[in-house]
Amino acid sequence: MPTLFSYYTLKKHTIKNRIVFPPVVCFHYAGGDGFVVDRNVEHYRARAEGGPGIIITEATAFWEEGRLAPFQLGIWSDAHIPGLSRIAGTVKKNNVLSLLQIHHAGLISPESVTTTPGGPSADEKKPGSRALSVDEIRVIRDAFIAGALRAKRAGFDGIELHGAHGYLLSQFASTFFNKRDDEYGGNFSGRMKLATEIIRGIRAVCGDDFIIDYRLGANAPSLEDGIEIARYLETLGIDLLHVSHGGSLLNLPRTPRDFEYNWIVYSGTVIKTQVNTPVITVNEIKTPERASWLIENNKADFVALARPQMADPSWANHVKKNEPINLCLSCKPRCRWYEDSSLCPAVKKLMS
């Protein structure tokens, strides 16, 4: 029976446990140029020393006009490689698998980034939004691939494609957003064409040993769609599936009454039954007991815990040694860490 601290072999990598620190944007660390600063490196050093098996570096923009905020980390230029290599190096130094999430917000890009956000189709609710032309889609496709190659050159073991949370790849995959009738829309094959070309392109330039993880929106727009996408991604040779939400509160799957986790975790457990690709589950798992149950009962291959490891960078080591954990305080109405990590009361407690 696997446990939270069982090893897992993925390609040439032996991952030391099933704990993932997922991509969490460090708001207000990087500036408008997207360059890594010392604070970024220290953030990942602390989490890497804390003992997870995988760290996925936060959403990193390969396209300036596709950022989710003006202070997002960047990988749109070779000039970003040296800074990102500092993160990859400090993570791998601690025997942690190092992945970088590459990202394009699409229609969700704010006005502070662009006044004309592009996606598969214009969003009637967002002034200035527009449908990308086929030529623009192909330029963005090539930029995705170039971003992955830069990640490899920076020393990362692989990348995560952000296909969840209503961002660009999720928009193209979803019938809710994608109203096109050309080669990048229409049927399932058309809606998945951009992701298909990106994945094949990354594999061609980065090689078979380079890990390609895909963060999947399970309800984009329904769990049935999420299952279909997961099965298809497996045929493309995806190495990991990180199952999250699709950015919408519509068509939420109903969890069984005896299932003690939320619908996002439930979606991940369902998708795991449909594919052989290893699955990362995420969202409000929080405790060692809840994380362990998912692994021990073969409901997930990996569990991603963000806020617990934000509040306690040594969460994994403390669990392994059965030591006290510095607990996330679940601030309401919004996590203070996301506003500014220095405001987090759990971090303040740890530092006192």
C-alpha positions as CSV (number, residue, x, y, z in Angstrom):
1,M,0.0,0.0,0.0
2,P,1.4,3.4,-0.9
3,T,1.8,6.0,1.8
4,L,2.4,9.8,1.9
5,F,6.1,9.1,2.0
6,S,6.3,6.4,-0.6
7,Y,8.7,6.9,-3.5
8,Y,7.4,7.3,-7.0
9,T,9.3,6.7,-10.2
10,L,8.5,9.1,-13.0
11,K,10.7,8.6,-16.1
12,K,14.3,8.9,-14.9
13,H,13.3,10.6,-11.6
14,T,12.7,9.0,-8.2
15,I,10.4,11.3,-6.3
16,K,10.9,11.0,-2.6
17,N,7.3,11.4,-1.5
18,R,3.8,12.2,-2.7
19,I,3.6,15.8,-1.4
20,V,3.5,18.6,-3.9
21,F,3.9,22.3,-3.3
22,P,1.6,23.6,-6.1
23,P,2.0,26.8,-8.1
24,V,1.1,29.8,-5.9
25,V,1.7,33.3,-7.3
26,C,3.9,35.4,-5.0
27,F,2.1,38.6,-5.4
28,H,4.2,41.8,-5.4
29,Y,7.6,39.9,-5.4
30,A,8.5,40.4,-9.1
31,G,8.3,43.7,-10.9
32,G,6.9,44.6,-14.3
33,D,9.9,43.2,-16.0
34,G,9.1,39.6,-14.7
35,F,12.6,39.0,-13.3
36,V,13.3,36.8,-10.4
37,V,14.3,38.6,-7.2
38,D,16.0,37.3,-4.1
39,R,12.7,37.0,-2.3
40,N,11.4,34.5,-4.9
41,V,14.5,32.4,-4.5
42,E,14.3,32.4,-0.7
43,H,10.6,31.5,-0.9
44,Y,11.3,28.3,-2.9
45,R,14.5,27.5,-0.9
46,A,12.5,27.4,2.3
47,R,9.8,25.1,0.7
48,A,12.4,22.8,-0.9
49,E,14.2,22.4,2.4
50,G,10.9,21.7,4.0
51,G,10.7,18.3,2.3
52,P,8.0,17.9,-0.5
53,G,8.6,15.6,-3.4
54,I,7.6,18.1,-6.1
55,I,7.6,21.9,-6.3
56,I,5.8,23.6,-9.1
57,T,7.0,27.1,-9.5
58,E,4.2,29.7,-9.8
59,A,2.4,30.8,-13.0
60,T,5.2,32.3,-15.2
61,A,4.2,34.3,-18.3
62,F,5.7,33.5,-21.6
63,W,3.7,36.3,-23.3
64,E,3.7,39.8,-21.8
65,E,0.1,40.6,-22.9
66,G,-1.1,37.2,-21.4
67,R,-0.1,37.9,-17.9
68,L,-2.6,37.6,-15.0
69,A,-1.0,40.6,-13.3
70,P,1.7,43.2,-14.1
71,F,4.0,41.7,-11.4
72,Q,4.0,38.1,-12.6
73,L,7.3,36.2,-13.1
74,G,8.3,36.1,-16.8
75,I,9.8,33.6,-19.2
76,W,9.2,35.6,-22.4
77,S,12.8,36.4,-22.9
78,D,16.2,34.6,-22.7
79,A,17.1,37.3,-20.2
80,H,14.8,35.6,-17.7
81,I,16.7,32.3,-17.7
82,P,19.5,33.2,-15.2
83,G,17.0,34.2,-12.5
84,L,14.8,31.2,-13.0
85,S,17.8,28.9,-12.9
86,R,18.4,30.1,-9.4
87,I,15.0,28.8,-8.4
88,A,15.4,25.5,-10.3
89,G,18.9,25.0,-8.8
90,T,17.8,25.6,-5.2
91,V,14.9,23.2,-5.6
92,K,16.9,20.4,-7.2
93,K,19.7,20.9,-4.7
94,N,17.2,19.6,-2.0
95,N,16.3,16.5,-4.1
96,V,12.9,17.9,-5.1
97,L,11.5,17.5,-8.6
98,S,11.4,21.0,-10.1
99,L,8.6,22.0,-12.5
100,L,7.7,25.4,-13.8
101,Q,4.2,26.4,-14.7
102,I,4.0,28.3,-17.9
103,H,0.9,30.4,-18.3
104,H,-1.3,32.6,-20.5
105,A,-4.4,34.2,-18.9
106,G,-6.2,34.8,-22.2
107,L,-9.5,36.7,-21.8
108,I,-8.8,37.0,-18.1
109,S,-5.8,39.3,-18.5
110,P,-6.6,42.5,-16.6
111,E,-6.6,46.1,-18.0
112,S,-3.3,46.8,-16.2
113,V,-1.8,44.3,-18.6
114,T,-3.8,44.8,-21.8
115,T,-6.9,46.6,-22.9
116,T,-7.6,44.0,-25.7
117,P,-7.3,40.6,-24.1
118,G,-7.6,37.8,-26.7
119,G,-9.0,34.3,-26.5
120,P,-10.8,31.7,-28.6
121,S,-13.8,34.0,-28.9
122,A,-14.7,37.5,-27.6
123,D,-16.3,37.6,-24.2
124,E,-19.4,39.7,-24.3
125,K,-19.0,40.5,-20.6
126,K,-15.5,41.9,-21.0
127,P,-15.1,45.2,-23.0
128,G,-12.3,45.2,-25.5
129,S,-11.9,41.4,-25.6
130,R,-11.5,39.8,-29.0
131,A,-11.1,36.5,-30.8
132,L,-7.5,35.7,-31.7
133,S,-6.8,35.2,-35.4
134,V,-5.3,31.9,-36.6
135,D,-2.0,33.6,-37.1
136,E,-2.0,35.0,-33.6
137,I,-2.9,31.6,-32.2
138,R,0.1,30.1,-34.0
139,V,2.4,32.8,-32.7
140,I,1.2,32.1,-29.1
141,R,1.6,28.4,-29.7
142,D,5.2,28.9,-30.7
143,A,5.8,31.2,-27.7
144,F,4.4,28.4,-25.3
145,I,7.0,26.0,-26.8
146,A,9.8,28.6,-26.6
147,G,8.9,29.2,-22.9
148,A,9.1,25.5,-22.2
149,L,12.5,25.3,-23.9
150,R,13.7,28.2,-21.7
151,A,12.5,26.4,-18.7
152,K,14.6,23.4,-19.7
153,R,17.6,25.6,-20.3
154,A,17.1,27.1,-16.8
155,G,17.4,23.6,-15.3
156,F,13.8,22.7,-14.5
157,D,12.9,19.0,-14.8
158,G,9.8,19.8,-16.7
159,I,6.9,22.2,-17.0
160,E,3.2,22.4,-16.1
161,L,0.8,23.8,-18.8
162,H,-1.9,25.8,-17.1
163,G,-5.1,24.4,-18.6
164,A,-7.4,25.2,-15.7
165,H,-8.9,28.1,-13.8
166,G,-10.4,29.6,-16.9
167,Y,-7.1,30.7,-18.5
168,L,-6.3,30.5,-22.2
169,L,-5.9,26.7,-22.7
170,S,-9.0,26.1,-20.6
171,Q,-10.9,28.7,-22.7
172,F,-10.0,27.0,-25.9
173,A,-11.0,23.6,-24.5
174,S,-14.4,24.7,-23.2
175,T,-17.6,25.0,-25.2
176,F,-18.5,27.8,-22.8
177,F,-15.8,30.1,-24.2
178,N,-14.8,28.6,-27.5
179,K,-17.4,29.6,-30.2
180,R,-15.1,29.3,-33.2
181,D,-16.0,27.4,-36.3
182,D,-12.5,27.1,-37.8
183,E,-9.7,24.6,-37.1
184,Y,-9.3,25.8,-33.5
185,G,-12.9,25.3,-32.6
186,G,-16.1,23.5,-33.5
187,N,-15.7,20.0,-32.3
188,F,-13.6,18.4,-29.5
189,S,-10.6,17.9,-31.8
190,G,-10.6,21.6,-32.8
191,R,-11.0,22.9,-29.3
192,M,-8.0,20.7,-28.2
193,K,-5.9,21.6,-31.3
194,L,-3.9,24.4,-29.6
195,A,-3.0,22.2,-26.6
196,T,-2.2,19.3,-28.9
197,E,0.2,21.4,-31.0
198,I,1.9,22.8,-27.9
199,I,2.4,19.4,-26.2
200,R,3.8,17.9,-29.4
201,G,6.0,20.9,-30.0
202,I,7.4,20.8,-26.4
203,R,8.1,17.1,-26.7
204,A,9.9,17.7,-30.0
205,V,12.3,20.4,-28.7
206,C,12.7,19.3,-25.1
207,G,12.9,15.5,-25.5
208,D,11.2,12.5,-24.0
209,D,12.8,12.9,-20.5
210,F,11.4,16.3,-20.0
211,I,8.3,16.1,-17.9
212,I,5.1,17.7,-19.2
213,D,2.4,18.2,-16.5
214,Y,-1.0,19.5,-17.4
215,R,-3.2,21.4,-14.9
216,L,-6.7,20.4,-15.9
217,G,-9.9,22.2,-15.2
218,A,-12.2,19.3,-14.2
219,N,-15.4,21.2,-14.8
220,A,-14.7,22.9,-18.1
221,P,-17.5,23.0,-18.5
222,S,-18.5,19.7,-16.9
223,L,-16.8,16.7,-15.2
224,E,-17.7,14.6,-18.2
225,D,-15.7,17.1,-20.4
226,G,-12.8,17.0,-17.9
227,I,-12.7,13.2,-18.2
228,E,-12.7,13.4,-22.0
229,I,-9.9,15.9,-21.9
230,A,-7.9,13.8,-19.4
231,R,-8.2,10.7,-21.6
232,Y,-7.2,12.6,-24.6
233,L,-4.2,14.2,-23.0
234,E,-3.0,10.7,-22.0
235,T,-2.9,9.7,-25.6
236,L,-0.6,12.7,-26.2
237,G,1.9,11.3,-23.6
238,I,1.3,13.8,-20.8
239,D,3.4,12.7,-17.7
240,L,1.2,14.2,-15.0
241,L,-2.4,15.4,-14.6
242,H,-2.9,18.1,-11.9
243,V,-6.7,18.2,-11.5
244,S,-8.2,21.5,-10.4
245,H,-11.2,23.6,-11.2
246,G,-12.2,25.1,-14.6
247,G,-12.7,28.7,-13.3
248,S,-16.5,28.5,-13.2
249,L,-19.1,27.7,-10.5
250,L,-21.4,26.2,-13.2
251,N,-22.0,22.4,-13.5
252,L,-20.3,21.5,-10.2
253,P,-20.2,17.7,-9.8
254,R,-22.0,16.4,-6.8
255,T,-19.9,14.5,-4.3
256,P,-21.2,11.3,-2.6
257,R,-22.5,11.9,0.9
258,D,-19.8,9.7,2.4
259,F,-17.0,11.6,0.6
260,E,-15.4,13.9,3.1
261,Y,-13.6,16.2,0.6
262,N,-14.9,18.9,-1.8
263,W,-15.9,18.6,-5.4
264,I,-12.4,19.5,-6.7
265,V,-10.8,16.7,-4.9
266,Y,-13.7,14.4,-5.9
267,S,-13.1,15.3,-9.5
268,G,-9.5,14.3,-9.2
269,T,-10.4,11.0,-7.7
270,V,-12.9,10.3,-10.5
271,I,-10.4,11.2,-13.2
272,K,-7.8,9.0,-11.7
273,T,-10.1,6.0,-12.3
274,Q,-10.2,6.9,-16.0
275,V,-6.5,7.2,-16.8
276,N,-3.2,5.5,-16.1
277,T,-1.3,8.9,-16.0
278,P,-0.4,9.8,-12.4
279,V,-2.9,12.3,-10.9
280,I,-2.2,15.2,-8.5
281,T,-5.3,16.1,-6.4
282,V,-5.6,19.6,-4.8
283,N,-7.7,21.9,-2.7
284,E,-8.5,22.0,1.0
285,I,-6.7,18.8,1.8
286,K,-4.8,20.6,4.6
287,T,-4.0,17.9,7.2
288,P,-1.6,14.9,7.1
289,E,-4.5,12.6,7.8
290,R,-6.6,13.8,4.8
291,A,-3.5,13.7,2.5
292,S,-2.6,10.2,3.7
293,W,-6.1,8.8,3.2
294,L,-6.1,9.9,-0.5
295,I,-2.8,8.2,-1.2
296,E,-3.4,5.1,0.9
297,N,-6.7,4.4,-0.7
298,N,-5.4,4.9,-4.2
299,K,-7.6,8.0,-4.8
300,A,-4.5,10.0,-5.9
301,D,-0.9,9.5,-6.8
302,F,0.1,12.9,-5.3
303,V,-1.5,15.5,-3.1
304,A,-0.9,19.2,-3.5
305,L,-1.1,21.4,-0.4
306,A,-0.6,25.1,-0.8
307,R,-1.7,27.0,2.3
308,P,-0.3,24.4,4.8
309,Q,3.2,24.8,3.2
310,M,2.8,28.5,2.9
311,A,2.1,28.7,6.7
312,D,4.7,26.1,7.5
313,P,7.5,25.7,4.9
314,S,8.7,22.6,6.7
315,W,5.3,20.9,6.7
316,A,6.5,17.7,5.0
317,N,9.5,17.3,7.3
318,H,7.3,17.9,10.4
319,V,4.8,15.4,9.2
320,K,7.4,12.8,8.5
321,K,9.0,13.3,11.9
322,N,5.6,13.5,13.7
323,E,6.5,17.0,14.9
324,P,4.1,19.9,15.5
325,I,2.9,21.8,12.4
326,N,2.6,25.6,12.2
327,L,-1.1,25.6,11.1
328,C,-2.7,27.7,8.5
329,L,-5.4,29.8,10.2
330,S,-7.8,29.9,7.3
331,C,-8.2,33.6,7.3
332,K,-11.6,35.0,6.2
333,P,-12.9,36.4,3.9
334,R,-9.6,36.0,2.0
335,C,-6.2,34.4,2.6
336,R,-3.9,37.1,3.9
337,W,-0.9,35.4,2.3
338,Y,-2.4,36.0,-1.1
339,E,-2.7,39.7,-0.4
340,D,0.9,39.9,0.9
341,S,2.8,37.0,2.5
342,S,4.1,39.4,5.2
343,L,0.5,39.8,6.4
344,C,-0.1,36.1,7.0
345,P,-0.7,35.6,10.8
346,A,0.6,32.1,10.6
347,V,3.9,33.3,9.1
348,K,4.1,36.0,11.7
349,K,3.6,33.4,14.4
350,L,6.3,31.2,12.9
351,M,8.7,34.2,12.8
352,S,8.0,35.4,16.4
